[in-house]
Amino acid sequence: MPESMCGGVGLLDFDGDGLLDLYCVNGGSLDPGASKRSGNRLYRNLGLWKFEDVTERAGVAGRGEYGMGCACADYDNDGDTDIYVTNVGPNILYRNNGDGTFTDATQTAGVGDASWSTSAAFFDYDGDGHLDLIVANYVNWSRARELECVSHGGLRDYCSPMNYKAPSMDTLYHNKGDGTFENVTQGAGLAKAYGNGLGVGCADFDGDGRLDMFIANDAMPNQLWLNQGNGKFADQAMIRGCAVNSYGVTRAGMGVAVVDLQQDGWLDIFVTHLVGEGNGLFQNRKGYFTDVQQRNGPGSASYPFTGFGVGFADFDHDGNLDLYVANGRVKYGPQQPDPKDPYAEPDTLLRGVGNGEFEELKPQAGVGRPLVATGRGAAFGDLDNDGDIDIAVVNRDGPLHLLRNVAPKRGEWITFRVLRRNRTEAINALLRVEAGSKVCWAQVLPNQSYCSSNDPRVHFGLGPQQSVERVVVRWPDGAEEIFGPFATGWQHEIKEGTGSLSQ
């Protein structure tokens, strides 16, 4: 079963040279008699689309685990980005030493979750300035519990997670601020709901100033853990409208994108699903969600495919968010786009045309020759610092797809690196950008998609707007500051405490 779900990719500037590097998580063989697994890979960005494999020097290949995904952030507030790797079995936390190497700090930190973990995210749920960690867990699986399943055509195939009848409890770690974490899963209330967790998104979904957690579950109701402000969370997905679809039916939730599609200051939730289900948008209406089904919405063109990695970005700078989804089956289908891989599918690229509507771009995924593979993790960021968003896709049993953005641009752009006072990335800071008549909202939210971690910088396409008059930043602790004006066509740095206080 784990073979069908691997793996993820992280974009991080681990050496502080201003260029995003690549961390790829690999699986391998689950056969106990197989040779040593190849391990994960770290590629240092040399610029001009050249990369160097520095895995061995950096010390981040792993210990032979069957990898799933990663989350990247500065958990110890030392100014360097660290890597948390999820596995089938004990996870690994790599602490960045600041000299191009990493130290395995798993045991010291106490975050070696031994479950089958998938997506993870760093976020500061209690506002103490230290990043906590949520880990989604999938199925309580072992080789001894493996089952024999067949396709509709009678061929041996992967099972559904429901065949195992073994949903997992997700894990929440509280950062104690001294380099260690405490497992607070039970005390926080997460033991009250189990699921087959695959996707994670952390944000303030109900507008109360506290960070919440959304978990996309495979074939089970999703969970929306609302922060109660006392170290406890309550699952209100069902009453808030994002547990199941509008017909009351569960779907196979894989990847998660938290995005303000309506640009109204409320963060929506987009989830990728199984073939025939269609990817779904839970539109946030002041803390309550509606499963929006529209003919030309972001879920259009998704019904023939199984989606995993997902991200919204304005790839062509026309002022409308576009959508990329990495597709790949988990079961045999009636047709095979690639005769060598029965699970391979082309990815999907949709261009936003305004008013919440999208159109599919051809050729599929916006590349000259469609890339047909079993897509899993996808990460989004500006890999060459030219002002537009590129994509890295990890494929099951296939090579990495690195997609350089060469789309004709339809307007202006601006990028912000948002920093706390200690110069760490201000994860979960919310930005309101005012450019002429246009108002844009976005959050610093690198840990999302599927088993992946994105560029922590915030990018906006502005269309015809030539300047940004001001940016209002709501910091994770609830304080607000005003910055600006800013020139378009540049990356700007916003640092906490250097703006003017918002009233």
Disulfide bonds with the S-S distance in Angstrom:
Cys149-Cys159 1.99
